[in-house]
Amino acid sequence: MPSNDKIQSQIEGLATLLVLDDEIRKLSNLREFAFFSTNETHRLISYHTAYLWQKKEFIGTNLIMQSGTAEIDVHAPTNQWLKYVINKICDDDAVNSKKIHLISQSETELSDITDNWPETLPHYFLWCPLLNKTNEITGGLIFFKETPFSDSEIKMLGWLISSYQYTWNTLTKSAIKPSWQKLKDKPYVIGAGIVTLTVLFFPVHLSVLGTGTVIPKSPVLINSPMQGIIKAIYVDPGNPVKIGQLLFSIDKTELQASSEVSEKDLLLTQEKLRAVIQEGFIHKESDAEIPILQAQINIDKAHLNYTNALLSQADIKSPVNGIVIFDNKENWIGQPARTGERILIIADPYEVEVKITIPVSDIIKLEKGANGDLFLYGELNPIPIKITTLGYNAKQMPNRILAYQLNASFVNADDRPQIGAQGTVKVYGNYVPFIYYLLRRPLQSVRQVIGI
């Protein structure tokens, strides 16, 4: 039969266990639990040093508390060795890491541990794991002692560890179950995540918007052949014209007056020449004036021919078939025109293209042959187009915005709108993930602010 001292010791141990169990349930945070478990356990059993450690996902083993110290130095050689020991025991299939058991320095199964045993630690330690509800190790307590723990000490500590484990799981709920297991219990979350990732990384056409104007493809420019006043314009904007049709005329009053004066000067010089030739039969010295008068006749003829040539050009006729493009007659009639100044344009209404303007801040990588759509103002259906010319030099537009100009042709010949039609152009670039399509503008704005 057990002695009275032993019975008294067991009764005192049970009483201490009940007191500790009551105090454990009052712990409110992990730091209080760490201090209590490593220091107050000494009231139940004796030991040299105690450690509390935690196993975190993606981080690994982390030493939380050491008995007798306020803060633990995780970089100390002894603590680094202890972390290695914990990982070794957890990964070693030969050691039952989920049960409380005693390990000594003379352990043969863990020779790589015992060979490097620090001199500052006792030769025995008790391995006390803390398990979660899925029976996985999430942390534990280690008690070092100079002598082996007795069976009664291990048994009482096992009861205390059960109380510790309940409080531990309560205070570390976020770490009780790995994230992947939590998601496994919620398949709809996994499904939503997969759908979201699929949508975010789904390849889409990177596109950019610009303004488009339908312009003639090969227009014929009709410029003023001389300086003068526009007398009349015989066509209206948009009228079809044929080759040789009169377009406009320049006032001929000055030219006709100059032509008459040049003609009279020529007749007068010719009359003087005949008189000098007749006088030369009587006075030989008059023959010296003949070459001078002949030269003057050539000059007068040149003036007359030049004036007549200008008169013939004062009526401007169409060199090709097409339609006339200009603003309106009122802007020109009675107004002076400089030599070479553009008056109107003649274009083939069936040979048109799109001039596209894209601001520098919106430009993306484009290549010749890139596809696009023209959305004409007032129309519902887009018109497919294809890029034919890229603008490499940005120009300042009338609205004072720096922009690139591109040209595009119509894919279908039947979709050609009238010249001058305008709308919005959507040009497609390379394929990119949908998340980049969404974040391209915000990233560009952030880059302009922080400069990276």
Helices and strands as residue ranges (DSSP letters): H 4-24, H 30-39, G 40-43, E 49-56, E 60-66, H 77-91, E 101-104, H 111-114, E 124-131, E 137-145, H 151-171, G 173-175, H 179-184, H 187-200, E 203-216, E 220-223, E 228-233, E 240-241, E 246-250, H 253-280, G 284-289, H 290-313, E 315-317, E 322-325, G 329-331, E 336-337, E 342-347, E 352-359, G 360-362, E 371-376, E 383-389, E 395-396, E 402-410, G 413-415, E 422-433, H 434-450
